[in-house]
Amino acid sequence: MTVDYSKVPGAAGYEISVSPNTGFSKSSTKRWETAAGGKTLTGLKKNTVYYVRIRAYRWDSAGRKVYGTYSSKTKGYTVKYRLNKGKNNNANMISYYNIKVPLKNPSRKGYRFKGWYTSKKYKKRIKTIPKGKRANYTLYAKWKKK
């Protein structure tokens, strides 16, 4: 999962908390610290939708880390894939928030992949989900026999 956020003036860094539940219990929450304006998070379970919250920190005059308040909890938007007997590419994301989502090709024996579509009737093709898009998607794989 990649998390992208705006920098806070005066912040030395950021703490990113990610949890599969809204309560952010200690046992299920993972945390990362970063100084950058975005971070790719690893070690998360596949096929799980996570909630994310971020807070900035700075150093006080005694050298102690002082945290700001957490951002509101954000649940990523979902991407569901209707594969029509195909096998999805493991790199395809199932949730996202404020990032560009590239859509990778699935596979199906004896067929050539003809693209992802946003409708069952294959009217509107989609190659990526653009950064800033705020919607859940159900995508349909179109195939042509070889």
N, C-alpha and C positions, 0 to 999 in steps of 0.2 A: 504494500500500500504506500502511496506517496501522499504526503500532506504538504499543502502549500498555504502560506499565510503571509500577511503584511507585517513588516517590521514595526516595532514600537520604539519611538525615539527614547534614547537613554538606556535601552535594555542591553545587558551584557550577553544574554542568551535566553533560551526558551525551554520549558519543560512541556513535552507532549505526552498526554495520557490517552491510552487506547483500551477499551473494554468491550466485551460482547454484551454487557448489560448497562443500564442507565445509572445504576448505583455506584459504579466504579469501585467495587469491593477490592480490597487489597489482594486477595487470592487470584482474581481474574484480570487485574489491570497491569498492563505493561507500560513502562515509562522510558522516554528517551530525552536526553538534553542535547541541544544544538545551538550554535551561534548563527546559523544560516537562516534564510527566509523560507526554507522548505527542507523536507527530509523524507527519504525513502525508508520506510520501516520494514524490517525483516523479522522472521520468526513468528509470524501470525498464521493461524490455521486457515486452510483453504475453505471455501464455501461457507464462510462466516461473515456476517455483517457486523461491523464494529462501530462504536460511538467514540468520538474524538473530542478532546478539549485541550486547550493550550493556555499556558500562562507565561508571562515574561518574568525575568529576574534581573536584579542588578546587585552590585556589591556595595555594602555600606562602608563608612569610614573605619570601622573596626575589622573589615575584611570578611564580614558575614554575608551570606547570600540572603537577599530579601526578595520574596516572591510577590508578584501582583496577583490579582484575582483571576480565576479561571475564566476562559471564554465560555459562552453557552455551549452545552453539549450539542454536537452535530452528528447526526446519523447520515452516513453516506447514502447516496442514491444507488438504487440497485440496477443491475443489468442481468436480464434473464435471456438465455439462449435456447431457441427452439431449433434443434439440430436436424430434424427430419432424417433420422437414422444415421447421422454422422457422429463423429467424435470431436469434442471441442479441443481447441488448443489450450494447453495449461497456462499460457501467458495471458489469456483473456480474463480481465477483471470482472468480479461479480458485484463490486461496489466502488464508488468513487465520490470525491467531493472537490470541486474547484480545480481539477486538473484535466489535461487533454488525455483522452483514453483511446489509444490505438486499438483497432480491432484486427486480430490475427485470424488467419484462415484455419478453419477446422479441416478434418479429413473424412473421406468416405470411400471405401473400396469400390472401384469400378465407376466412380463419378468424379467430375471436375467441379470444384467450388466456383460459383458464379456471383458470390457477394452476399453481404448482410443486408437485410431489408427490415423496415419498421412495420410492415404489414404482412399478413398471411398471403395476400394476393401479389406480393412482390412489386408494389408500385413505387416505393421511395427507397432508393439505395442509400446506405450510410457506410462511410469508410472509417471515420473516427467520430468520437463524441468530443466536441470542442470544449476547451477550458471555459469555465464560467457557466456551462449548461447546468440547469437545475431541474432534472426530471428523471423518473424511473424509465427504463427502456425494456421492452421485450423485442428481441431481434430474431429474425427468421433466416435460416441458411437456405440459399437457393442452390440447387445442384443440376448438372447436366450429365447424362450418361456418356461415358467415354466411347 
